[in-house]
């Protein structure tokens, strides 16, 4: 256990350094961030003022020094100050995270509740009407881009069903909690993921149901429901679990397209997208650092949960 955790922590640390180093170097290839400070009047800054601004922002230091100053502060929670908004990056991320978390939880719950049960149903009822229905829902979810699903939901529930009991808000997140505002963006976010989970669950369940230990359990007279939910499903959940956790970590990093379509003030649109447009490198680097941390945490969590679902998995090397 200790060896496994040590290996995973080391690999996670390397991943964080690698990802932040890449984004740091790419930022250097873009326009000079000091251009944000050039007045709109067109007079610009003098060369001396330009160099003083670079000294203040740390641009005159060698690149390795700049990276070390930033990454050492990031590990302590200091991501610097946004160039465009002139507020700490940490405050911007904190202010946007609640909306992102709410959207991620809603979309994830929809994906899990739709994807895994329909995957089990499609496997158990293989070749029947229910199997074709489940696969049809999966094909639509995987074939239609999220922005298409989102726009269709808006047209149906906000336009066609306007002034009816089924009308739902098309965009925005009000200060006061209103469950109706979450329905459309959560469905648009979760449907493609549910389709992927359904196919993964169905494939894994079919493989397990055809295995020898399931046939042996049936030969011993074990009930069909017990075989499905206690034996087959438990062994088939590893692959869907990995996908579900990584999906959730990705949504915590912001669902950019869905946030734009539904006017959702999350971290994807209000932080990352804005940082790229404004060449706001402290906000961009801080957001990427936050994203990588979330991803490695959920990847480690998935590895640990493997042993709960399947005790045959050994933490020392992931071998059975």
SERO-4910 file (N, C-alpha, C, O; in steps of 0.05 Angstrom, whole numbers):
BEGIN
 pado doro    nc1    nc2    nc3   cac1   cac2   cac3    cc1    cc2    cc3    oc1    oc2    oc3
  Unk    A     16    -24      0      0      0      0     17     25      0     13     44    -16
  Unk    A     37     26     18     54     49     20     70     53     -6     75     75    -16
  Unk    A     79     30    -17     95     32    -42     78     42    -65     87     58    -81
  Unk    A     53     32    -66     35     41    -87     29     71    -85     31     85   -105
  Unk    A     23     80    -61     17    109    -57     41    126    -64     39    147    -76
  Unk    A     65    116    -57     89    132    -63     93    134    -93     99    155   -103
  Unk    A     90    112   -107     93    112   -136     72    130   -150     79    146   -168
  Unk    A     48    129   -140     27    146   -152     31    175   -146     26    192   -163
  Unk    A     40    182   -122     46    209   -115     69    221   -131     68    244   -140
  Unk    A     89    204   -136    112    213   -152    103    218   -181    110    238   -193
  Unk    A     88    199   -192     79    202   -220     60    226   -222     60    240   -242
  Unk    A     43    231   -201     25    254   -202     41    280   -201     35    299   -215
  Unk    A     62    281   -185     79    305   -183     92    310   -210     94    333   -219
  Unk    A    102    289   -223    115    292   -249     94    302   -269    100    319   -286
  Unk    A     69    292   -268     48    301   -286     42    331   -283     39    345   -302
  Unk    A     41    339   -257     36    367   -252     58    385   -263     52    406   -276
  Unk    A     83    377   -258    105    393   -268    105    394   -298    109    415   -310
  Unk    A    101    371   -311    101    370   -340     79    387   -352     84    402   -371
  Unk    A     55    385   -342     33    400   -353     36    430   -350     32    445   -368
  Unk    A     44    438   -326     48    467   -321     72    478   -337     72    501   -345
  Unk    A     93    461   -340    116    470   -356    108    475   -385    117    494   -398
  Unk    A     92    456   -396     84    459   -424     67    485   -428     72    500   -446
  Unk    A     47    489   -410     31    513   -413     47    538   -408     42    559   -421
  Unk    A     67    537   -391     84    560   -386    100    567   -411    103    590   -418
  Unk    A    111    547   -424    127    552   -448    109    561   -471    117    578   -487
  Unk    A     85    550   -473     67    559   -495     58    588   -491     55    603   -510
  Unk    A     55    596   -466     48    624   -460     70    643   -470     64    665   -479
  Unk    A     95    634   -467    117    651   -475    117    656   -505    129    675   -515
  Unk    A    105    638   -521    105    640   -550     83    659   -559     82    667   -583
  Unk    A     64    667   -542     42    684   -549     51    713   -547     74    719   -541
  Unk    A     32    731   -552     37    760   -550     47    767   -522     39    754   -502
  Unk    A     62    788   -520     72    798   -494     48    807   -477     33    824   -486
  Unk    A     45    796   -453     22    804   -436     23    833   -428      2    844   -420
  Unk    A     45    846   -430     47    874   -423     30    892   -442     24    915   -436
  Unk    A     22    880   -465      6    896   -484    -22    902   -472    -35    920   -482
  Unk    A    -30    887   -451    -55    894   -438    -54    921   -425    -75    934   -420
  Unk    A    -30    931   -419    -27    956   -405    -24    980   -424    -22   1003   -415
  Unk    A    -23    975   -450    -20    997   -469    -47   1012   -470    -67   1000   -475
  Unk    A    -47   1038   -466    -72   1053   -466    -86   1052   -493    -73   1050   -514
  Unk    A   -112   1054   -492   -128   1054   -517   -124   1080   -534   -131   1081   -557
  Unk    A   -112   1100   -521   -109   1125   -535    -89   1123   -558    -88   1140   -575
  Unk    A    -72   1102   -557    -53   1099   -579    -25   1110   -572     -6   1105   -587
  Unk    A    -22   1125   -550      4   1137   -544     23   1115   -534     47   1118   -537
  Unk    A     13   1094   -521     30   1072   -513     47   1080   -489     42   1100   -475
  Unk    A     67   1063   -484     86   1067   -462    113   1073   -474    121   1065   -495
  Unk    A    129   1088   -458    156   1093   -466    172   1067   -462    163   1049   -448
  Unk    A    196   1066   -474    212   1042   -471    220   1038   -442    222   1015   -433
  Unk    A    225   1059   -428    233   1057   -400    209   1046   -383    213   1029   -366
  Unk    A    185   1057   -389    162   1047   -375    157   1018   -381    148   1002   -364
  Unk    A    162   1010   -407    158    983   -415    176    964   -399    167    943   -390
  Unk    A    202    972   -397    221    955   -382    214    954   -352    218    934   -339
  Unk    A    205    977   -341    198    977   -313    174    959   -308    173    945   -287
  Unk    A    155    958   -327    132    941   -324    141    912   -325    131    895   -311
  Unk    A    160    906   -344    170    879   -345    185    870   -320    183    847   -312
  Unk    A    199    889   -308    213    883   -283    193    878   -260    197    859   -244
  Unk    A    172    893   -259    152    890   -239    137    863   -242    131    851   -222
  Unk    A    133    855   -266    118    830   -271    136    806   -273    126    784   -275
  Unk    A    162    810   -271    181    788   -271    189    778   -298    201    756   -300
  Unk    A    182    793   -319    189    783   -346    218    786   -354    227    774   -373
  Unk    A    233    802   -338    261    806   -345    279    784   -333    302    783   -339
  Unk    A    267    766   -316    283    744   -306    285    722   -326    268    720   -344
  Unk    A    305    705   -325    307    682   -343    283    664   -340    270    663   -319
  Unk    A    276    649   -361    252    632   -360    252    612   -338    231    608   -325
  Unk    A    274    598   -332    274    579   -310    267    593   -283    253    582   -266
  Unk    A    277    617   -279    271    632   -255    242    640   -254    229    638   -233
  Unk    A    231    649   -276    203    656   -277    185    631   -271    166    634   -255
  Unk    A    193    608   -282    176    585   -277    179    576   -247    158    569   -235
  Unk    A    202    577   -237    206    569   -209    191    588   -190    179    579   -170
  Unk    A    191    613   -195    177    633   -178    147    627   -179    133    629   -159
  Unk    A    137    620   -203    108    616   -205    101    589   -192     82    588   -176
  Unk    A    114    567   -199    106    540   -190    109    538   -160     93    524   -147
  Unk    A    130    550   -149    134    549   -120    111    563   -105    102    554    -84
  Unk    A    102    586   -116     80    600   -105     53    585   -108     36    585    -91
  Unk    A     50    571   -132     26    557   -137     21    534   -117     -1    529   -109
  Unk    A     43    520   -110     40    499    -91     32    509    -63     22    494    -46
  Unk    A     36    535    -59     28    547    -33      1    562    -36     -8    575    -17
  Unk    A    -12    559    -59    -38    572    -63    -37    600    -74    -58    613    -75
  Unk    A    -13    609    -82    -11    636    -93     -6    634   -123     15    627   -132
  Unk    A    -27    640   -139    -25    638   -168    -20    665   -181    -20    667   -206
  Unk    A    -15    685   -166     -9    711   -177    -35    728   -180    -56    721   -169
  Unk    A    -32    750   -194    -54    769   -198    -62    769   -227    -44    770   -245
  Unk    A    -87    769   -233    -97    770   -260    -89    797   -273    -93    818   -261
  Unk    A    -78    796   -297    -69    820   -310    -93    837   -319    -92    861   -318
  Unk    A   -114    824   -329   -137    838   -339   -155    848   -317   -166    871   -319
  Unk    A   -159    832   -296   -179    840   -276   -166    852   -251   -180    863   -234
  Unk    A   -140    849   -248   -125    860   -226   -136    851   -198   -138    866   -179
  Unk    A   -143    825   -197   -150    812   -172   -135    786   -171   -127    775   -191
  Unk    A   -131    775   -147   -117    750   -144   -131    727   -160   -155    725   -160
  Unk    A   -115    712   -174   -125    689   -189   -140    670   -172   -161    659   -180
  Unk    A   -130    666   -147   -144    647   -129   -172    656   -123   -190    639   -121
  Unk    A   -177    682   -121   -204    692   -116   -222    687   -140   -246    680   -137
  Unk    A   -212    690   -164   -228    686   -188   -236    656   -190   -259    650   -195
  Unk    A   -217    638   -185   -224    610   -186   -244    602   -164   -263    587   -170
  Unk    A   -240    612   -140   -259    606   -119   -287    616   -125   -307    603   -119
  Unk    A   -289    640   -137   -316    651   -142   -330    636   -165   -355    637   -166
  Unk    A   -315    623   -182   -328    609   -205   -332    579   -198   -348    566   -212
  Unk    A   -319    569   -178   -320    540   -173   -347    530   -165   -355    507   -172
  Unk    A   -362    545   -149   -388    535   -140   -406    529   -163   -419    508   -163
  Unk    A   -408    547   -182   -425    542   -205   -416    518   -221   -432    502   -230
  Unk    A   -389    515   -224   -379    492   -238   -384    466   -224   -392    446   -236
  Unk    A   -381    466   -197   -386    442   -182   -415    433   -184   -421    410   -187
  Unk    A   -433    453   -182   -462    446   -183   -468    434   -211   -483    414   -212
  Unk    A   -458    446   -232   -463    435   -259   -450    408   -262   -463    390   -274
  Unk    A   -426    404   -252   -412    378   -255   -427    356   -240   -430    334   -250
  Unk    A   -436    362   -215   -451    342   -200   -477    334   -213   -484    311   -215
  Unk    A   -491    354   -223   -517    349   -237   -513    332   -262   -527    313   -267
  Unk    A   -494    340   -279   -488    324   -303   -478    296   -297   -486    277   -311
  Unk    A   -461    294   -277   -450    268   -269   -472    249   -259   -473    226   -266
  Unk    A   -490    260   -242   -512    244   -231   -530    234   -254   -539    211   -254
  Unk    A   -536    252   -273   -552    244   -296   -539    222   -312   -552    203   -320
  Unk    A   -513    225   -317   -498    206   -333   -497    179   -319   -501    158   -332
  Unk    A   -493    178   -293   -491    153   -278   -519    140   -277   -521    116   -282
  Unk    A   -540    155   -271   -566    144   -267   -578    134   -294   -595    116   -294
  Unk    A   -570    146   -316   -579    137   -342   -561    116   -355   -571     97   -366
  Unk    A   -535    121   -353   -516    104   -367   -513     76   -356   -515     56   -371
  Unk    A   -508     73   -330   -502     47   -319   -526     29   -318   -524      6   -326
  Unk    A   -550     38   -308   -573     20   -309   -581     11   -337   -588    -12   -341
  Unk    A   -580     30   -356   -587     22   -383   -567      3   -395   -573    -15   -411
  Unk    A   -541      6   -387   -521    -13   -396   -525    -41   -385   -522    -60   -400
  Unk    A   -533    -42   -360   -539    -68   -348   -564    -80   -361   -564   -104   -368
  Unk    A   -584    -64   -365   -609    -74   -378   -603    -84   -406   -614   -105   -414
  Unk    A   -587    -69   -422   -581    -77   -449   -565   -103   -450   -569   -120   -468
  Unk    A   -548   -108   -430   -532   -133   -429   -550   -156   -421   -549   -178   -433
  Unk    A   -566   -152   -400   -583   -174   -391   -605   -181   -411   -611   -204   -415
  Unk    A   -615   -161   -425   -636   -165   -445   -624   -164   -473   -636   -153   -492
  Unk    A   -601   -176   -476   -586   -175   -502   -603   -185   -525   -616   -206   -524
  Unk    A   -604   -168   -547   -619   -176   -570   -648   -171   -569   -663   -178   -588
  Unk    A   -659   -159   -548   -687   -154   -545   -693   -125   -552   -675   -109   -559
  Unk    A   -718   -118   -549   -727    -90   -554   -713    -71   -536   -705    -49   -545
  Unk    A   -709    -78   -510   -696    -60   -491   -667    -55   -499   -656    -33   -494
  Unk    A   -654    -75   -509   -626    -72   -518   -624    -52   -540   -606    -35   -541
  Unk    A   -642    -54   -560   -641    -36   -583   -648     -7   -574   -636     12   -584
  Unk    A   -666     -4   -556   -673     22   -546   -649     35   -532   -642     58   -537
  Unk    A   -636     20   -514   -613     30   -500   -590     38   -519   -578     59   -516
  Unk    A   -585     21   -539   -564     27   -558   -571     51   -575   -554     66   -583
  Unk    A   -597     54   -581   -606     78   -597   -601    103   -581   -592    123   -593
  Unk    A   -607    103   -555   -602    127   -538   -572    133   -537   -564    156   -538
  Unk    A   -556    112   -536   -527    115   -535   -516    127   -562   -499    144   -561
  Unk    A   -527    117   -584   -518    127   -610   -524    157   -613   -508    172   -623
  Unk    A   -548    165   -604   -555    194   -606   -537    210   -588   -527    231   -596
  Unk    A   -532    200   -564   -515    215   -545   -486    218   -554   -474    239   -551
  Unk    A   -476    196   -567   -448    198   -576   -445    211   -603   -425    223   -609
  Unk    A   -466    210   -619   -465    222   -646   -470    252   -647   -459    266   -663
  Unk    A   -487    261   -629   -493    290   -628   -474    305   -610   -472    297   -587
  Unk    A   -461    326   -619   -444    342   -602   -460    355   -579   -483    360   -583
  Unk    A   -447    360   -557   -461    372   -534   -475    398   -541   -497    404   -530
  Unk    A   -463    415   -559   -476    440   -565   -501    436   -581   -520    452   -579
  Unk    A   -502    415   -597   -527    409   -612   -549    400   -593   -571    409   -595
  Unk    A   -542    382   -574   -561    373   -554   -571    397   -538   -595    399   -533
  Unk    A   -553    414   -530   -561    438   -514   -580    456   -529   -600    465   -518
  Unk    A   -573    462   -554   -590    480   -570   -618    467   -575   -638    481   -574
  Unk    A   -618    441   -580   -644    428   -584   -661    428   -559   -685    432   -560
  Unk    A   -649    424   -536   -663    425   -511   -675    453   -506   -698    456   -497
  Unk    A   -659    474   -513   -669    501   -510   -693    506   -528   -713    518   -520
  Unk    A   -691    497   -554   -713    501   -573   -738    487   -563   -760    498   -565
  Unk    A   -735    463   -553   -759    447   -545   -771    458   -519   -795    464   -519
  Unk    A   -755    461   -498   -766    467   -472   -769    497   -466   -784    504   -448
  Unk    A   -754    514   -480   -756    542   -475   -771    557   -496   -780    580   -492
  Unk    A   -774    545   -520   -788    559   -542   -814    545   -548   -836    557   -546
  Unk    A   -813    519   -556   -837    505   -564   -856    502   -540   -881    503   -544
  Unk    A   -846    497   -517   -862    492   -493   -865    517   -475   -871    515   -452
  Unk    A   -860    540   -487   -863    565   -472   -891    569   -463   -910    562   -477
  Unk    A   -894    579   -439   -920    585   -427   -936    559   -421   -960    559   -421
  Unk    A   -922    537   -417   -934    511   -409   -921    502   -383   -900    513   -376
  Unk    A   -932    483   -370   -920    473   -345   -892    460   -350   -877    457   -331
  Unk    A   -885    454   -375   -860    441   -381   -838    461   -390   -816    452   -397
  Unk    A   -845    486   -389   -825    506   -397   -801    507   -377   -806    505   -353
  Unk    A   -777    508   -388   -753    509   -371   -736    533   -380   -735    540   -403
  Unk    A   -721    545   -361   -704    568   -368   -683    561   -388   -672    539   -388
  Unk    A   -677    579   -407   -658    573   -428   -630    579   -420   -611    567   -431
  Unk    A   -626    598   -402   -598    605   -395   -598    619   -368   -619    628   -358
  Unk    A   -574    621   -357   -570    636   -332   -571    619   -308   -581    596   -308
  Unk    A   -559    629   -286   -559    616   -260   -566    637   -239   -550    653   -232
  Unk    A   -591    637   -230   -600    657   -211   -586    654   -184   -577    633   -177
  Unk    A   -585    676   -169   -572    675   -142   -586    656   -124   -574    642   -108
  Unk    A   -613    655   -126   -628    636   -109   -631    609   -124   -636    608   -148
  Unk    A   -628    588   -109   -628    561   -121   -656    556   -134   -676    561   -122
  Unk    A   -655    546   -158   -679    539   -173   -673    514   -189   -657    515   -208
  Unk    A   -685    492   -182   -678    467   -195   -683    467   -225   -669    453   -240
  Unk    A   -702    484   -234   -708    484   -263   -685    494   -279   -681    486   -302
  Unk    A   -668    512   -268   -646    523   -283   -624    502   -288   -606    506   -305
  Unk    A   -624    480   -273   -603    460   -275   -610    437   -294   -593    423   -303
  Unk    A   -636    434   -300   -645    411   -316   -632    410   -344   -620    390   -351
  Unk    A   -635    431   -359   -626    431   -387   -595    429   -388   -585    412   -403
  Unk    A   -580    446   -374   -551    443   -377   -540    417   -366   -521    406   -377
  Unk    A   -553    405   -346   -543    380   -335   -549    357   -355   -533    339   -358
  Unk    A   -572    358   -368   -578    338   -388   -559    340   -412   -549    320   -422
  Unk    A   -555    365   -422   -537    369   -444   -509    360   -438   -495    350   -455
  Unk    A   -500    365   -413   -473    356   -405   -471    326   -401   -452    314   -409
  Unk    A   -492    315   -389   -490    287   -381   -498    266   -402   -490    243   -400
  Unk    A   -514    274   -422   -524    254   -441   -501    241   -457   -500    216   -458
  Unk    A   -482    256   -469   -460    242   -483   -444    224   -465   -436    202   -473
  Unk    A   -440    232   -440   -425    215   -421   -442    191   -414   -430    169   -411
  Unk    A   -468    194   -411   -485    171   -405   -484    150   -428   -484    126   -423
  Unk    A   -482    160   -452   -480    142   -475   -454    126   -474   -454    101   -479
  Unk    A   -432    139   -467   -407    125   -465   -408    105   -442   -398     82   -445
  Unk    A   -419    112   -419   -420     94   -396   -438     70   -402   -433     48   -394
  Unk    A   -460     75   -417   -478     53   -424   -463     32   -441   -466      8   -436
  Unk    A   -448     41   -461   -434     22   -478   -412      8   -463   -408    -16   -466
  Unk    A   -398     22   -446   -377      9   -430   -389    -12   -411   -379    -34   -408
  Unk    A   -411     -4   -397   -424    -23   -378   -435    -47   -393   -432    -69   -383
  Unk    A   -447    -42   -416   -458    -65   -431   -437    -84   -440   -439   -108   -436
  Unk    A   -415    -74   -450   -393    -91   -459   -381   -107   -436   -375   -131   -438
  Unk    A   -376    -93   -414   -364   -106   -390   -383   -127   -379   -374   -149   -371
  Unk    A   -409   -121   -378   -428   -140   -367   -430   -164   -385   -432   -187   -375
  Unk    A   -431   -161   -412   -432   -183   -430   -408   -202   -426   -410   -226   -427
  Unk    A   -384   -189   -423   -360   -205   -419   -362   -221   -393   -354   -245   -392
  Unk    A   -371   -209   -372   -373   -222   -346   -395   -244   -347   -391   -266   -336
  Unk    A   -417   -238   -359   -439   -258   -360   -432   -283   -375   -443   -304   -371
  Unk    A   -413   -280   -394   -403   -303   -409   -380   -318   -396   -369   -337   -407
  Unk    A   -372   -308   -372   -349   -320   -359   -356   -346   -345   -380   -352   -341
  Unk    A   -336   -362   -337   -340   -388   -326   -353   -386   -298   -369   -403   -291
  Unk    A   -344   -367   -282   -354   -366   -254   -384   -359   -253   -398   -368   -235
  Unk    A   -394   -344   -273   -423   -339   -274   -438   -364   -282   -459   -370   -270
  Unk    A   -427   -378   -301   -440   -404   -309   -440   -423   -285   -459   -438   -282
  Unk    A   -418   -424   -270   -417   -441   -246   -437   -433   -226   -450   -451   -214
  Unk    A   -441   -407   -221   -460   -398   -201   -488   -405   -210   -505   -414   -194
  Unk    A   -494   -403   -236   -520   -411   -245   -524   -441   -243   -546   -450   -237
  Unk    A   -503   -456   -247   -505   -485   -245   -510   -494   -216   -523   -515   -212
  Unk    A   -501   -478   -197   -505   -484   -169   -532   -475   -159   -540   -481   -136
  Unk    A   -548   -463   -176   -575   -455   -169   -577   -427   -158   -598   -420   -146
  Unk    A   -556   -410   -161   -558   -382   -151   -578   -367   -168   -579   -369   -192
  Unk    A   -595   -351   -155   -615   -336   -169   -604   -317   -189   -582   -307   -186
  Unk    A   -619   -312   -211   -610   -295   -233   -604   -267   -224   -584   -255   -231
  Unk    A   -622   -255   -208   -618   -228   -198   -593   -226   -181   -578   -207   -183
  Unk    A   -588   -246   -164   -564   -246   -147   -539   -248   -164   -518   -236   -158
  Unk    A   -540   -264   -185   -517   -267   -204   -511   -240   -217   -488   -233   -220
  Unk    A   -532   -227   -225   -528   -201   -240   -517   -180   -222   -496   -168   -229
  Unk    A   -529   -175   -199   -523   -152   -183   -500   -157   -163   -486   -138   -156
  Unk    A   -497   -181   -154   -476   -187   -134   -450   -196   -147   -428   -189   -138
  Unk    A   -452   -212   -168   -428   -223   -181   -420   -208   -206   -398   -198   -208
  Unk    A   -438   -207   -225   -431   -196   -251   -426   -166   -250   -405   -156   -259
  Unk    A   -445   -151   -239   -443   -122   -239   -418   -112   -224   -404    -94   -233
  Unk    A   -413   -125   -201   -390   -117   -185   -364   -120   -200   -346   -103   -198
  Unk    A   -362   -141   -216   -337   -146   -231   -336   -130   -257   -315   -126   -268
  Unk    A   -359   -120   -266   -359   -104   -291   -357    -74   -286   -356    -59   -306
  Unk    A   -356    -65   -261   -357    -37   -256   -330    -23   -258   -329      2   -258
  Unk    A   -308    -37   -260   -282    -24   -259   -278     -4   -282   -271     19   -278
  Unk    A   -284    -13   -307   -281      5   -330   -300     28   -329   -291     51   -333
  Unk    A   -326     24   -325   -344     47   -322   -336     66   -299   -340     90   -302
  Unk    A   -326     55   -277   -319     72   -255   -296     90   -262   -296    114   -256
  Unk    A   -276     80   -276   -253     97   -285   -263    119   -303   -256    142   -299
  Unk    A   -280    112   -322   -290    132   -341   -307    153   -326   -304    177   -332
  Unk    A   -324    144   -307   -341    163   -293   -325    182   -276   -331    206   -275
  Unk    A   -304    173   -262   -288    190   -245   -273    210   -262   -271    234   -254
  Unk    A   -261    202   -284   -246    220   -301   -265    240   -314   -257    263   -319
  Unk    A   -289    232   -321   -309    251   -331   -315    272   -311   -317    296   -317
  Unk    A   -319    264   -286   -326    283   -265   -304    302   -261   -308    326   -257
  Unk    A   -279    292   -260   -256    310   -257   -254    330   -280   -247    353   -276
  Unk    A   -260    320   -304   -260    338   -327   -281    360   -326   -276    383   -333
  Unk    A   -304    353   -316   -326    373   -313   -320    392   -290   -328    415   -292
  Unk    A   -306    384   -270   -297    402   -249   -277    423   -260   -274    444   -249
  Unk    A   -265    416   -282   -247    435   -296   -261    453   -315   -249    470   -328
  Unk    A   -288    451   -315   -304    469   -332   -314    455   -357   -299    444   -372
  Unk    A   -340    457   -361   -353    447   -386   -357    471   -404   -379    483   -404
  Unk    A   -336    479   -419   -336    504   -433   -359    508   -452   -373    529   -450
  Unk    A   -365    488   -469   -386    492   -489   -413    495   -476   -429    512   -483
  Unk    A   -419    478   -456   -444    480   -442   -447    506   -427   -469    518   -427
  Unk    A   -425    515   -415   -426    541   -400   -432    564   -419   -446    583   -411
  Unk    A   -421    563   -443   -426    585   -462   -455    584   -471   -468    605   -472
  Unk    A   -465    561   -479   -492    558   -490   -513    567   -469   -532    582   -476
  Unk    A   -509    559   -444   -529    565   -424   -522    589   -406   -535    593   -386
  Unk    A   -502    604   -414   -495    627   -398   -488    620   -369   -495    635   -351
  Unk    A   -474    598   -366   -468    589   -339   -441    601   -329   -421    597   -343
  Unk    A   -441    615   -307   -417    629   -298   -397    610   -284   -390    614   -261
  Unk    A   -387    591   -299   -368    571   -287   -339    578   -294   -333    598   -306
  Unk    A   -322    561   -285   -293    566   -287   -284    562   -316   -264    575   -324
  Unk    A   -298    546   -332   -289    542   -359   -292    567   -376   -273    574   -391
  Unk    A   -315    580   -374   -320    604   -390   -309    629   -377   -295    645   -390
  Unk    A   -316    633   -352   -308    658   -338   -279    660   -330   -270    681   -321
  Unk    A   -265    638   -331   -237    638   -323   -219    630   -347   -203    646   -356
  Unk    A   -221    605   -356   -203    595   -376   -207    609   -403   -187    619   -415
  Unk    A   -231    611   -412   -237    623   -438   -229    653   -438   -218    663   -457
  Unk    A   -236    666   -416   -229    694   -414   -199    698   -413   -189    717   -424
  Unk    A   -185    681   -399   -156    683   -397   -142    680   -424   -123    695   -430
  Unk    A   -152    662   -440   -141    658   -467   -146    682   -484   -127    691   -498
  Unk    A   -170    693   -484   -177    716   -500   -161    741   -492   -153    757   -509
  Unk    A   -156    744   -466   -143    768   -456   -113    765   -454    -99    783   -446
  Unk    A   -102    741   -462    -74    736   -458    -66    740   -428    -45    751   -422
  Unk    A    -83    732   -411    -80    736   -382    -65    711   -371    -77    692   -361
  Unk    A    -38    711   -374    -23    687   -368    -24    678   -339    -24    654   -334
  Unk    A    -25    696   -319    -28    686   -291    -54    671   -287    -54    650   -274
  Unk    A    -76    681   -298   -101    667   -295   -101    641   -311   -112    621   -301
  Unk    A    -89    641   -334    -88    617   -350    -72    595   -336    -80    572   -334
  Unk    A    -48    602   -327    -31    583   -313    -43    573   -287    -41    550   -281
  Unk    A    -55    591   -272    -68    583   -247    -91    564   -252    -95    545   -237
  Unk    A   -107    570   -273   -129    552   -279   -120    525   -288   -131    504   -279
  Unk    A    -99    524   -305    -88    498   -313    -77    483   -290    -81    458   -288
  Unk    A    -63    496   -272    -52    483   -248    -75    470   -232    -73    448   -223
  Unk    A    -96    485   -228   -119    475   -213   -131    451   -227   -139    432   -214
  Unk    A   -133    452   -254   -145    430   -269   -128    405   -265   -139    383   -261
  Unk    A   -102    408   -267    -84    384   -265    -86    372   -238    -87    347   -235
  Unk    A    -87    388   -217    -90    378   -189   -115    361   -187   -115    339   -175
  Unk    A   -137    371   -197   -163    356   -196   -160    330   -210   -169    309   -200
  Unk    A   -148    330   -234   -146    306   -250   -130    284   -236   -138    261   -235
  Unk    A   -107    291   -225    -90    271   -212   -103    261   -187    -99    237   -180
  Unk    A   -118    277   -173   -132    268   -148   -153    247   -156   -155    227   -142
  Unk    A   -168    252   -176   -189    233   -184   -177    208   -196   -188    186   -194
  Unk    A   -154    211   -210   -141    187   -221   -131    169   -198   -134    144   -200
  Unk    A   -120    181   -178   -111    166   -154   -135    153   -140   -134    131   -131
  Unk    A   -157    168   -138   -181    158   -125   -192    134   -140   -201    114   -128
  Unk    A   -191    134   -167   -201    112   -182   -184     87   -177   -194     65   -175
  Unk    A   -157     90   -175   -140     68   -169   -146     55   -142   -146     31   -139
  Unk    A   -152     72   -122   -157     62    -95   -184     48    -94   -188     28    -80
  Unk    A   -204     58   -109   -230     45   -109   -231     18   -123   -249      2   -119
  Unk    A   -211     13   -140   -209    -13   -153   -209    -35   -133   -222    -56   -136
  Unk    A   -194    -31   -111   -191    -53    -91   -216    -57    -75   -220    -79    -64
  Unk    A   -234    -37    -74   -259    -40    -60   -279    -56    -78   -293    -74    -68
  Unk    A   -279    -50   -104   -297    -64   -122   -287    -92   -127   -303   -111   -128
  Unk    A   -261    -95   -132   -249   -121   -138   -225   -126   -120   -203   -116   -126
  Unk    A   -228   -142    -99   -205   -146    -81   -182   -160    -94   -160   -161    -82
  Unk    A   -186   -172   -118   -163   -186   -131   -142   -166   -141   -120   -174   -146
  Unk    A   -149   -141   -144   -130   -121   -152   -110   -115   -130   -119   -111   -107
  Unk    A    -85   -116   -136    -64   -111   -116    -53    -84   -120    -45    -76   -142
  Unk    A    -51    -68    -99    -41    -41   -100    -12    -39   -106     -2    -19   -116
  Unk    A      3    -61   -102     32    -60   -106     39    -56   -135     58    -43   -142
  Unk    A     23    -67   -153     29    -64   -181      5    -64   -199      8    -64   -224
  Unk    A    -18    -65   -187    -43    -66   -203    -48    -93   -215    -64    -96   -233
  Unk    A    -34   -114   -205    -36   -141   -217    -57   -157   -202    -63   -151   -178
  Unk    A    -68   -176   -215    -88   -194   -202    -74   -220   -195    -87   -238   -184
***
